[in-house]
Amino acid sequence: MYRIFCVSYQNFINSFDEDSYRLKIARPLELIADVNRYKEESKQSEVFKKVCDLIFFMKENVERFPKLKAFLWTLSSRNMNGKKYNIAKEEELEEQTKLINSFLKLAYWY
């Protein structure tokens, strides 16, 4: 699951222009796609907190997106755990979750 996410994320990023709204939504996912970067990121940075909000949001919505269950397990095994900071907007979290779900459904796997 994690490998599918990482490859799909790169494929997605490479398919958009820098000014794309979808690219802006996807940028924080870079921390999830790179375990070392996640570990090195300042725990106080806004991006880190947004990613923690996202992981927390995904855990809360796993019934709506069943593919996330296994993915969340792979994140947890890499010590990527959610926490609610209330930094990210609800709309942003929803879009990011839908995007991750599409990655896991192989929408950007090529």
Summary of the structure (lengths in Angstrom):
residues: 110
radius of gyration: 12.8
end to end distance: 15.1
largest distance: 35.5
contacts: 312
relative contact order: 0.21
helix: 64%
strand: 0%
